[in-house]
């Protein structure tokens, strides 16, 4: 059974998720305390680690426009390649 994960911060009293949970309804969870957090830098630190963890990019186009552009770039060309 897959175990989806989200980042969270424990402030000494409550656990606050930093992302939307990938599931709905009641779930059993496992809480792992990874490292001490400093209240002022947790969101930036977590976001930096999140964006550095995979090949994401920022784009102003909609998802549909991006997919259309990818498909267009992959189409076979009718003219021969220039040498």
Order of alpha helices (4+ residues) and beta strands (2+ residues): beta-beta-alpha-alpha
